Each structure stands twice: as C-alpha cells, then as structure tokens.
Amino acid sequence: MLGLSGLTVTADEAAFFAAAQPLGFILFARNVDTPAQVSALVRDLRNCVGRDDAPVLIDQEGGRVARLRPPHWHALPAAAEISNLPDDQAVEAAWLTGRLIAHDCEGLGINVACAPTLDVLAPGVKTEVIGDRSYGSDPNRVALLGRAMADGLLAGGVLPVAKHIPGHGRAQVDSHFALPTVEAASEVLAAIDFAPFHALRDIPLGMTAHIDYSEIDPGVPATWSFKIVEDVIRKQIGFDGFLFSDDLSMAALGGPLGERATRSLAAGCDAVLHCNGQMDEMSAVVAATPPLGDSAFARWQRIPHPKAEPFDAVAGAAALGRLMAIA
C-alpha cells in the first residue's frame, strides 16, 4: 500500500505504480484540495494499476486526525469528545461520526477509512500521539463506541480499520519518532489493552502498532514480532482479518526500508503500508515485497464490499451537532 507526493499523479509515479502493482493507496493532507481534485486523483490511481476496486485508504477519525476538512467536508468530533457523552448519546454520536466520514469518503471513491482507534488510554501517558483519539481508559466503553463508529462506516459503504492492534494506549513516546516500550504484564494487557480488539475481532481490516511489548517479545516491535502477530493478534485476540503494518517510514522501525518490509511480512502482516510518497523509499519497499501470500490473498478475498445505505447527511450532521452541544 503506497502513498504519493502531491495533488496529482506524476508521470514517474504513474509508471512506477503500473509496474509495481501495489494492492492499493493511502491519501494524506498533501493529496487533498477539492472534491473534484480528490475524485480525479482516486480515479487516476486506480487507472494506474488497472483495478477499479483497488483500495484507497485515508486517515479520517474525526478531531485532529482528519485529512478531509471544511469547507468541503464535515468537521467531526474526536473520540474523547464523543466519550464524554452519556452512553446512549455517545453510541449515537459515534455511529453518526462514522456515517458522516463514510459519506465524505464514499463520494470521492475512497473505500477504506483508517478508523476506529481502539487504543485504551492508560493513566499517566505523557505523549499526545493517541490522546483524544482514544475513547478513553475503559476497555468496554472503547469497544462499545468503536463498534458504533465501525457500524456507521460500514453503513456508508466504507471499510473500517481496527487500529493500532494490539494496543497503542500505553506508549510514552510517539512511534513516529522513536520505538515505545510498554512494560505492562501480559495479563494486564490481555484484560485491558487487547480487550477492545477482541470484542471487534470481526472487523475486516486491522493495522499494527509499532510498540515493543517487553513482557511478550522484548526488543521487537509488534509489527516485526511473529510471536505477537501469531500468538496475540491471531490467536489470543482472535483477529483473522487482513492485517496491514502501520507506516514503514515511522522512526519506531529502524534499518533500511526494504528490511522493514521484509521483517513485517515475515512476522505475519498480510501487507505493508508505506505512506510518505518518497520515490526512493517506495522503490526499496516494492523491491523487497513479494505478491500477496496464499493466506493473505484468502483473507483479502473474504473482505466484504459494503454498499452505502440511504442517508441524509444534512440531517445527520445536525443531529450530531445537537448531541455534541450537550457534551
């Protein structure tokens, strides 16, 4: 899964994507301007690989993690704001947030939103890398609201991604810049951090956490750990969906880009995600990445293709606004 440099596909990128045949693409703020521009970009990316159903992903959670922003798209609340509501209103707000994200994405041809964030926020965490992106410190509430958001996305014809599996909420440093180490005991992780992912293990797509869980596989980021992917994510959590690595270009993973891809796939990730659009890095990743393996292909074939149900976005946004006014 690859990113690109700007608002349009350059000639070099088009030739590269056509030869590399990535599974799909991911968009960031640098790729977004107007609805017409994004729609054309999505169409051109799919034309590069010759597949009308190639997945196009975007990080669109609400709050500060939103690549699609006003004036063209909805401003939506962060997870923590939703979690401040009473239970019934919080569930409705989470569903409406997912449904409005899907409305914005589906109209552009984007078919995967990298949400919900199912990380349980641990007390005393200093970094804001998760922060208000989490539904809070209660794993049951995180699961409840994460499910509602995922259902809203699916109702809008957009696939959700459970992230960051098996849990990023205890990280004391930002994995964009360094490898976090989590020292919590395995039984604590199982009861708290892993619990929302277990509850939502039927979500079709997941994204790993670049975290060193020292009580499980010391010194090895989860993305590179066969023990964590196989024993924790696949068996203990029970997630049998399609598993992406988090972004290979993040500094939590060291070494050459090709080695980062190889180690992620060897650990059991089904596909690797490279986001920054830098051609030299993409070339290294592609050179080290074989076609989908048999198990990965089988998982990919099982992914549903939801269709958008009828929805009045104006009324939905107004209903969400009324709910958030009481938070």
C-alpha positions as CSV (number, residue, x, y, z in Angstrom):
1,M,0.0,0.0,0.0
2,L,1.6,3.2,-1.2
3,G,1.3,7.0,-0.8
4,L,2.1,9.6,-3.4
5,S,3.7,13.0,-3.4
6,G,1.0,15.6,-4.2
7,L,-2.4,16.5,-5.6
8,T,-2.0,14.7,-8.9
9,V,-0.2,11.5,-10.0
10,T,3.1,12.5,-11.7
11,A,4.3,10.7,-14.8
12,D,7.0,9.0,-12.9
13,E,4.6,7.9,-10.2
14,A,2.1,6.6,-12.8
15,A,4.8,4.5,-14.5
16,F,6.1,3.2,-11.1
17,F,2.6,2.2,-9.8
18,A,1.8,0.5,-13.1
19,A,4.9,-1.6,-12.8
20,A,4.8,-2.2,-9.1
21,Q,1.1,-3.1,-8.9
22,P,0.6,-2.1,-5.2
23,L,-2.5,-3.6,-3.6
24,G,-3.8,0.0,-3.1
25,F,-3.0,3.5,-1.9
26,I,-3.3,5.9,1.0
27,L,-4.0,9.6,0.9
28,F,-2.8,12.3,3.2
29,A,-3.4,16.1,3.5
30,R,-0.8,16.8,0.9
31,N,-3.0,14.9,-1.6
32,V,-6.3,16.7,-0.8
33,D,-7.6,20.0,-2.1
34,T,-11.1,20.0,-3.5
35,P,-13.8,17.2,-4.1
36,A,-13.2,17.3,-7.8
37,Q,-9.4,17.1,-7.4
38,V,-9.6,14.2,-4.9
39,S,-12.1,12.3,-7.1
40,A,-9.9,12.6,-10.1
41,L,-6.9,11.6,-8.1
42,V,-8.6,8.4,-6.8
43,R,-9.7,7.6,-10.4
44,D,-6.2,8.1,-11.8
45,L,-4.6,5.9,-9.0
46,R,-6.9,3.1,-9.9
47,N,-6.2,3.5,-13.6
48,C,-2.5,3.2,-12.9
49,V,-3.0,-0.3,-11.6
50,G,-5.9,-1.2,-13.8
51,R,-8.2,-2.2,-11.0
52,D,-11.4,-0.3,-10.3
53,D,-11.8,-1.9,-6.9
54,A,-8.2,-1.1,-5.7
55,P,-8.5,0.1,-2.1
56,V,-7.9,3.7,-1.4
57,L,-7.3,4.5,2.3
58,I,-7.4,7.7,4.3
59,D,-6.8,8.6,7.9
60,Q,-10.2,10.1,8.8
61,E,-11.1,9.7,12.5
62,G,-12.6,13.0,13.4
63,G,-10.9,15.5,15.7
64,R,-7.3,16.3,14.8
65,V,-6.8,13.3,12.6
66,A,-8.7,14.3,9.5
67,R,-7.3,14.7,6.0
68,L,-10.7,15.8,4.7
69,R,-11.6,19.1,6.4
70,P,-14.0,22.0,6.0
71,P,-15.1,23.8,3.9
72,H,-15.6,20.9,1.6
73,W,-16.1,18.1,4.2
74,H,-17.6,17.8,7.7
75,A,-15.8,18.8,10.8
76,L,-16.3,15.9,13.2
77,P,-15.6,15.4,16.9
78,A,-12.6,13.5,18.4
79,A,-13.2,10.2,20.1
80,A,-12.7,11.7,23.6
81,E,-15.3,14.3,23.0
82,I,-17.8,11.6,22.0
83,S,-16.9,9.5,25.0
84,N,-17.8,12.4,27.3
85,L,-21.5,12.0,26.4
86,P,-23.9,9.7,28.3
87,D,-23.9,6.1,27.0
88,D,-26.9,6.2,24.5
89,Q,-25.9,9.6,23.1
90,A,-22.3,8.6,22.8
91,V,-23.2,5.5,20.8
92,E,-25.4,7.6,18.5
93,A,-22.6,10.2,18.1
94,A,-20.0,7.6,17.3
95,W,-22.3,6.0,14.7
96,L,-23.1,9.4,13.2
97,T,-19.4,10.3,13.1
98,G,-18.6,7.0,11.2
99,R,-21.6,7.5,8.9
100,L,-20.6,11.1,8.0
101,I,-17.0,10.1,7.5
102,A,-18.3,7.4,5.1
103,H,-20.5,9.9,3.3
104,D,-17.5,12.2,2.7
105,C,-15.2,9.3,1.6
106,E,-17.6,7.3,-0.5
107,G,-18.5,10.4,-2.5
108,L,-14.8,10.7,-3.5
109,G,-14.3,7.0,-4.3
110,I,-12.3,6.4,-1.1
111,N,-13.4,3.0,0.2
112,V,-11.3,2.5,3.4
113,A,-11.2,4.8,6.5
114,C,-8.4,4.1,8.9
115,A,-10.7,4.2,12.0
116,P,-11.8,3.4,14.6
117,T,-8.9,3.8,17.1
118,L,-9.4,1.1,19.7
119,D,-6.4,2.0,21.8
120,V,-7.3,2.1,25.5
121,L,-5.7,5.2,27.0
122,A,-3.6,4.4,30.1
123,P,-3.4,6.8,33.0
124,G,-0.3,9.0,33.2
125,V,0.6,8.8,29.5
126,K,2.5,11.9,28.6
127,T,2.6,11.8,24.8
128,E,-0.4,13.0,22.8
129,V,0.1,10.6,19.9
130,I,-3.1,8.9,20.9
131,G,-4.6,11.3,23.5
132,D,-8.1,12.4,22.4
133,R,-8.1,9.9,19.6
134,S,-9.0,7.3,22.2
135,Y,-12.5,6.7,23.5
136,G,-10.9,6.5,27.0
137,S,-9.5,4.2,29.7
138,D,-12.4,1.8,30.0
139,P,-11.9,-1.1,27.5
140,N,-15.6,-1.9,27.5
141,R,-16.5,1.7,26.5
142,V,-13.8,1.8,23.9
143,A,-15.2,-1.4,22.4
144,L,-18.8,-0.1,22.6
145,L,-18.0,3.2,20.8
146,G,-15.5,1.7,18.4
147,R,-18.2,-0.7,17.3
148,A,-20.7,2.1,16.8
149,M,-18.2,4.0,14.6
150,A,-17.3,0.9,12.6
151,D,-21.0,0.2,12.0
152,G,-21.5,3.8,10.8
153,L,-18.7,3.4,8.3
154,L,-20.0,0.1,7.0
155,A,-23.5,1.6,6.7
156,G,-21.9,4.2,4.4
157,G,-20.1,1.7,2.2
158,V,-16.7,2.3,3.6
159,L,-14.5,-0.3,5.3
160,P,-13.2,0.4,8.8
161,V,-9.7,-0.5,10.1
162,A,-9.1,-1.5,13.7
163,K,-6.0,0.3,15.0
164,H,-3.5,0.1,16.5
165,I,-3.6,-3.6,17.2
166,P,-2.8,-5.0,19.8
167,G,-2.9,-1.5,21.6
168,H,-1.0,1.8,21.5
169,G,-2.6,3.4,24.6
170,R,0.3,2.9,27.0
171,A,3.0,4.3,24.7
172,Q,5.0,7.1,26.4
173,V,6.7,8.2,23.2
174,D,5.4,8.9,19.7
175,S,6.1,6.0,17.4
176,H,6.5,8.4,14.6
177,F,9.8,9.4,16.2
178,A,11.0,6.5,18.4
179,L,10.1,3.0,19.4
180,P,7.9,3.0,22.5
181,T,8.4,0.3,25.1
182,V,5.4,-1.0,27.1
183,E,6.3,-2.9,30.2
184,A,2.8,-3.9,31.5
185,A,2.4,-7.5,32.4
186,S,0.8,-9.8,29.8
187,E,-2.3,-10.4,31.9
188,V,-2.9,-6.7,32.3
189,L,-2.5,-6.2,28.6
190,A,-4.9,-9.0,27.9
191,A,-7.6,-7.7,30.3
192,I,-7.4,-4.0,29.2
193,D,-5.4,-3.2,26.1
194,F,-6.3,-6.2,24.0
195,A,-10.0,-6.3,25.1
196,P,-11.5,-3.9,22.5
197,F,-9.7,-5.6,19.7
198,H,-11.0,-9.0,20.9
199,A,-14.5,-7.5,21.0
200,L,-14.2,-6.2,17.5
201,R,-12.2,-9.1,16.1
202,D,-14.7,-9.4,13.2
203,I,-13.7,-6.1,11.7
204,P,-12.3,-7.0,8.3
205,L,-9.1,-4.8,8.4
206,G,-6.5,-4.2,11.1
207,M,-3.4,-2.1,11.5
208,T,-0.4,-3.0,13.7
209,A,1.2,-0.9,16.5
210,H,4.9,-0.2,16.3
211,I,5.3,-1.0,20.0
212,D,7.8,-3.1,22.0
213,Y,5.8,-5.1,24.5
214,S,8.7,-6.2,26.7
215,E,6.8,-8.8,28.6
216,I,5.8,-10.7,25.4
217,D,8.7,-10.3,22.9
218,P,11.3,-7.9,24.3
219,G,13.1,-5.5,22.0
220,V,10.9,-6.4,18.9
221,P,8.2,-4.0,17.6
222,A,4.8,-5.8,17.4
223,T,4.9,-5.2,13.6
224,W,8.0,-7.3,13.4
225,S,7.1,-9.9,16.0
226,F,5.8,-13.3,14.8
227,K,5.1,-14.1,18.5
228,I,2.8,-11.1,18.8
229,V,1.1,-11.4,15.4
230,E,0.6,-15.1,15.7
231,D,0.1,-15.7,19.4
232,V,-1.5,-12.4,20.4
233,I,-3.3,-10.9,17.4
234,R,-4.3,-14.1,15.6
235,K,-4.9,-16.5,18.5
236,Q,-5.4,-14.6,21.7
237,I,-7.4,-11.7,20.2
238,G,-8.8,-13.8,17.5
239,F,-8.4,-11.4,14.7
240,D,-8.5,-13.2,11.4
241,G,-9.0,-10.2,9.1
242,F,-6.5,-8.6,6.8
243,L,-3.6,-7.1,8.7
244,F,-1.7,-4.0,7.5
245,S,1.5,-2.9,9.1
246,D,1.5,0.7,10.3
247,D,3.6,3.1,8.2
248,L,7.1,1.6,7.5
249,S,8.6,5.1,7.3
250,M,8.0,5.8,11.0
251,A,11.1,6.0,13.1
252,A,10.0,3.3,15.5
253,L,11.2,0.9,12.9
254,G,14.9,1.1,12.2
255,G,17.1,-0.1,9.3
256,P,16.7,0.0,5.5
257,L,13.2,0.3,4.2
258,G,13.4,-3.0,2.3
259,E,14.4,-4.8,5.5
260,R,11.5,-3.1,7.4
261,A,9.1,-4.5,4.8
262,T,10.6,-8.0,4.9
263,R,10.5,-8.2,8.6
264,S,6.9,-7.1,8.8
265,L,5.8,-9.7,6.3
266,A,7.9,-12.4,8.0
267,A,6.1,-11.6,11.3
268,G,2.7,-12.3,9.7
269,C,1.5,-8.9,8.4
270,D,-0.5,-9.5,5.2
271,A,0.6,-6.3,3.6
272,V,2.9,-3.3,4.4
273,L,1.9,0.3,4.4
274,H,4.4,3.0,3.1
275,C,2.9,6.5,3.3
276,N,5.3,9.4,2.6
277,G,5.3,9.1,-1.2
278,Q,9.1,9.4,-1.5
279,M,10.1,7.5,-4.6
280,D,13.4,6.1,-3.4
281,E,11.8,4.7,-0.3
282,M,8.9,3.3,-2.2
283,S,11.2,1.6,-4.7
284,A,13.1,-0.1,-1.8
285,V,9.8,-1.3,-0.3
286,V,8.5,-2.6,-3.6
287,A,11.7,-4.4,-4.4
288,A,11.5,-6.3,-1.0
289,T,7.8,-7.1,-1.1
290,P,6.5,-10.2,-3.0
291,P,2.9,-10.6,-4.2
292,L,0.3,-11.5,-1.6
293,G,0.9,-14.9,0.0
294,D,-1.8,-17.5,-0.1
295,S,-3.2,-16.8,3.4
296,A,-3.1,-13.1,2.8
297,F,-4.9,-13.5,-0.5
298,A,-7.5,-15.7,1.1
299,R,-8.1,-13.0,3.7
300,W,-8.3,-10.3,1.1
301,Q,-10.9,-12.3,-0.9
302,R,-13.1,-12.6,2.2
303,I,-13.3,-8.8,2.7
304,P,-16.8,-7.6,2.2
305,H,-17.8,-4.8,-0.2
306,P,-20.4,-2.9,1.7
307,K,-22.9,-0.7,-0.2
308,A,-23.9,2.7,1.2
309,E,-27.4,2.8,2.7
310,P,-29.7,5.8,2.2
311,F,-28.6,8.7,4.4
312,D,-29.5,12.3,4.8
313,A,-26.1,13.9,5.6
314,V,-27.5,17.3,6.4
315,A,-29.9,15.9,8.9
316,G,-27.2,13.6,10.2
317,A,-24.7,16.4,10.8
318,A,-27.4,18.5,12.5
319,A,-28.2,15.5,14.8
320,L,-24.6,15.1,15.6
321,G,-24.2,18.8,16.4
322,R,-27.1,18.7,18.8
323,L,-25.6,15.7,20.6
324,M,-22.2,17.3,20.9
325,A,-23.7,20.5,22.3
326,I,-24.6,18.6,25.5
327,A,-21.1,17.1,25.9
